[in-house]
Amino acid sequence: MCLAIPALLVEKRAHDQALVELGGIRKPISIALVPEANVGDYVIVHVGHAIGLLDPEEAHKTLALFAEMQSRTAEVSDMRPSAGPPQAGSAPLGGSEHHEMGSVGV
């Protein structure tokens, strides 16, 4: 799954480069795909590239939804009981689990 996020363009630089800000974090990006973007515009950023302009009202709505999701995720994490210390137990016969070829790291 890919995710593109709205960010505020705070500085245009040479060679289709710019600086955006999101949540207090500033990141250099390419604006080659949206050269018409200006300081103060919201751009949609995907893997270091602005891929479009976004209406400020829509950007604020989206950022508010992200903040709400983050808040709810934190609430759920706070409600989960701690897993506690690991428990001792016997290892399966052979000493480890069997993995099919290519299954590790999936």
Secondary structure, DSSP 8 states (H G I E B T S, - for coil): ----EEEEEEEEETTTEEEEEETTEEEEEE-TT-TT--TT-EEEEETTEEEEEE-HHHHHHHHHHHHHHHHHHHHHHHHS----S-------TTSS----TT-TT-
